[in-house]
Amino acid sequence: MSESPEADTPSQDQTPMVSRPEAARGLGQALNSDDFNLAEAVGGWRGFAEAAAPGVVFVAAYLIDGSMRVPVIAAVVTMLVLVVIRLAQRSSVQQALSGAVGVAIGAIWAWRTGDAGDYYVPGLWLNGAYVIGLAISMAVRWPVVGIVAGLLRGEGTSWRQHRSQMRAMQLATALLVAMFALRLAVQLPLYLTDQVAALGTARLAMGVPLFALTLWAVWMVVRSAAPASETPDPPQPTR
């Protein structure tokens, strides 16, 4: 069976657990395009299914069994099957392997503590790290979206010399901060109250779908930024 180019596009999101380097890759794909492509943003529909499958299996197994081991083993086996299928079809395994790393980290964490809910702890930490890192980039006026857009467009840091572009890059980065913060605001209380099934469901809903919506909003903001040909602002002191 032939694979469409879309199917092999690396995915930027997540088994419910992690927003990993694919997040940066997905951001880069969105900012480097003149038209926003939803399928591309979620890594192709196959990528979407592969990202969601281990989380769906984990939640289903937890609802059926209620223990720690069965859901964790089921999620790991699901991810291994996806990797094997990719290998058998000789298609790109990059996204499947990166997803496997995320599942493995969560599985090891849960197995170590004996608590099924701890499967999601690495993802909570990573979302928190993104919030802090992105917020710091805004505070020092080097918003991450601006850096990525400048590199991809070959404009370097010229966007920093234009007030309208700086505002757009700050706003676009703030949208990412809001997305990661929203995940924490919803999911952390569920984890702390040991609502594992609800947490797993929330992670699925706030994984690829929320990330794709946020990427679209980021793309719209960056696209609306003033062109680099506008008169630059007076030089600002280096910070």
Residue, then its C-alpha position, 0 to 999 in steps of 0.5 A: m500500500s502506498e503512503s501519502p506524503e501527508a501520512d509520513t509527515p512528523s507529528q507534533d503532538q502527543t500521546p496524551m502525555v507529552s508535547r515534545p520536540e514535535a511541538a516545535r516541529g509543528l510550529g515550524q511547519a505552520l509558520n513556514s506556510d502561506d496557507f494553514n493546513l490542518a492535516e499537516a499541523v497534526g502530522g497527517w491523519r495517520g499521525f493523529a491516530e498514532a498519537a491518540a491510540p496509546g492514550v485511548v487504550f490506556v483510558a479504556a484499559y483503566l476503566i475496564d481493569g482499574s489497576m496500574r499495570v494493565p493500562v500501562i502495559a496496554a499503552v506500551v504494547t499499542m505503541l510498539v505495535l504502531v512502530v512495528i507496523r511502520l517498520a513493516q511498511r518501510s515508512s518513516v518511524q520518526q514520529a512513532l519512535s518519538g511517541a514511543v519515548g513519551v509513552a515509555i517515560g510515562a510507563i516507567w514513572a507509573w511503574r516506579t510509583g505504582d500509581a496509574g495516574d503517574y503515567y501523566v506526570p512527565g507531561l504535566w512537568l513538560n507543560g509547566a516547563y513550556v509555560i515558564g520557558l515561553a513566558i521568559s522569552m516574552a519577558v526578555r523580548w525574544p518571543v519564541v515564535g518570533i525567533v522561529a519565524g525569523l529563522l524559517r523566513g530567512e529574516g533573522t531578527s529584523w522583526r525585533q526592529h518593528r513595533s507591530q511585528m514585535r507585538a504580533m510575535q509576543l501575542a503569538t507566543a502568549l497564545l502558546v503560553a495560554m494553551f500550556a497553562l490551560r492544560l495545567a489548569v484543567q489537568l493538574p487538579l484531576y491528577l491531584t484528586d486521582q481522577v485518572a480516567a477523567l485526566g486521560t480523557a482531558r489529555l486526549a481532548m487537549g492534545v492534538p485538537l487543542f494544539a492544532l487550534t492554537l497553531w492556527a491562531v498563532w499562524m493567523v497572528v503572525r500572518s497579520a504582522a506588518p511586513a519587514s519593509e516598514t520603517p524600523d523603530p529607533p534602536q533599543p538598548t540591548r537587553 
